[in-house]
Structures are given as C-alpha cells and as structure tokens.
C-alpha cells in the first residue's frame, strides 16, 4: 500500500528548480555586469579621443597636460620642467577647463 503511494507521486519540474538561479543571474547581469560594460566603453571612448594639450587626471591623482601621445603611452607635463610618461590606461578622466 505505501509502496503504491510513493510511486504515484508526481515528479517536480526540473525547470522550477533552476528558475531561482536563472532569475539571480538576470538580476546580476542587469544591475552589475551591463552597467560596468557601459562604463568601460565610455572610458575607452574618452581615451581614444585624447589629444595634445588636453588637461587630464591619472588614476594616481596626478594632474597634467598631454604633451605627446603614442600607441599605449602618454607624456604628461606636470610642471614647467617636469614631464612624466604614463600608460594611456592610467588616465582616469579629462579635466574640463
């Protein structure tokens, strides 16, 4: 009798077991991954638009004026006689004048 009752129970839907995981992944994508990708694209666009005499700030907090731009590096003029070569990716933002 008990054996017959166990065999007649319906099997749970396997999709219902994975539904919470799918929802969590969707939330992470729209709240974390997608905004980060958008910010990365905007930063890359800013780096591509850099030109000579732009005022910039590096990720280390150094303020300077671009004197020369190469493929992956930028020469910043910090003071009248001080120039520093930094990676292009180390530039955090342009300073608006």
Residue pairs with C-beta under 8 A, 6 or more apart in sequence:
46 91
46 93
46 94
47 88
47 89
47 91
50 56
50 66
50 69
50 74
50 88
50 91
50 94
51 66
51 69
52 66
52 67
52 68
52 69
53 65
53 66
54 65
54 66
54 94
55 63
55 64
55 65
55 94
55 95
55 97
56 63
56 64
56 65
56 66
56 74
56 76
56 91
56 92
56 93
56 94
56 95
57 63
57 91
57 92
57 93
57 94
57 95
58 64
58 76
58 86
58 90
58 91
58 92
59 90
59 91
59 92
60 90
62 76
62 78
62 84
62 86
63 78
63 95
64 76
64 77
64 78
64 84
65 76
65 77
66 74
66 75
66 76
66 77
67 75
67 76
67 77
67 83
68 74
68 75
69 75
69 88
72 87
72 88
72 89
73 85
73 86
73 87
73 88
74 85
74 86
74 87
74 88
74 91
75 83
75 84
75 85
76 83
76 84
76 85
76 86
77 83
78 84
